[in-house]
Amino acid sequence: MTLRQDYEARKLRHVRLGPELKDRVAVIAIVISAVGLILNLISSVVAIGALQINRQTLVASNRAWIAPMTLELTGPD
């Protein structure tokens, strides 16, 4: 094999691998982005649920509670 043929063969192999590698990287990036988007949506749903629980807790903590009207002490304690 001459140097020219060797160069052409390497050039063809390099060109063939380049677009395939770029395509793989692009597909991996798309998959990772989709997973990130799904996780973001799940965390938003969890945050909304936590907000509702916090609101319910706030309302319950500010509720008027029944208290005794009079208090009679029977002795020092």
C-alpha positions as CSV (number, residue, x, y, z in Angstrom):
1,M,0.0,0.0,0.0
2,T,1.4,3.4,-1.0
3,L,1.4,6.4,1.3
4,R,-1.3,8.0,-0.8
5,Q,-3.6,5.0,-0.5
6,D,-2.9,4.8,3.3
7,Y,-3.7,8.5,3.6
8,E,-7.0,8.1,1.6
9,A,-8.0,5.0,3.7
10,R,-7.4,6.8,7.0
11,K,-9.3,9.8,5.7
12,L,-12.3,7.7,4.7
13,R,-12.3,5.9,8.1
14,H,-12.0,9.2,9.9
15,V,-14.9,10.7,7.9
16,R,-17.1,7.7,8.6
17,L,-16.6,7.8,12.3
18,G,-17.1,11.5,12.7
19,P,-20.8,11.9,11.8
20,E,-21.7,8.6,13.7
21,L,-20.0,9.9,16.8
22,K,-21.7,13.3,16.5
23,D,-25.0,11.6,16.1
24,R,-24.5,9.4,19.2
25,V,-23.5,12.5,21.2
26,A,-26.6,14.3,20.0
27,V,-28.9,11.4,20.9
28,I,-27.3,11.1,24.3
29,A,-27.8,14.8,24.9
30,I,-31.4,14.6,23.8
31,V,-32.0,11.6,26.2
32,I,-30.4,13.4,29.1
33,S,-32.4,16.5,28.4
34,A,-35.6,14.6,28.3
35,V,-34.8,12.8,31.6
36,G,-33.9,16.2,33.1
37,L,-37.3,17.7,31.9
38,I,-39.2,14.7,33.4
39,L,-37.4,15.1,36.7
40,N,-38.1,18.8,36.7
41,L,-41.8,18.2,36.2
42,I,-41.9,15.6,39.0
43,S,-40.2,17.9,41.4
44,S,-42.7,20.7,40.5
45,V,-45.6,18.3,41.3
46,V,-44.0,17.4,44.6
47,A,-43.4,21.1,45.4
48,I,-47.0,21.9,44.7
49,G,-48.1,19.1,47.0
50,A,-45.8,20.4,49.8
51,L,-47.2,23.9,49.3
52,Q,-50.8,22.6,49.8
53,I,-49.8,20.7,52.9
54,N,-48.1,23.8,54.3
55,R,-51.2,25.9,53.7
56,Q,-53.4,23.3,55.5
57,T,-51.0,23.3,58.4
58,L,-51.0,27.1,58.6
59,V,-54.8,27.2,58.7
60,A,-54.9,24.4,61.3
61,S,-52.3,26.2,63.5
62,N,-54.3,29.4,63.5
63,R,-57.6,27.8,64.4
64,A,-59.4,29.0,67.5
65,W,-59.1,26.4,70.2
66,I,-61.4,25.7,73.1
67,A,-59.9,27.0,76.4
68,P,-61.2,26.8,80.0
69,M,-63.2,29.9,81.1
70,T,-62.2,29.7,84.8
71,L,-59.3,28.2,86.6
72,E,-59.4,27.3,90.3
73,L,-56.1,26.6,92.0
74,T,-56.3,24.0,94.8
75,G,-52.9,24.6,96.3
76,P,-49.3,25.4,95.5
77,D,-47.7,23.0,93.0
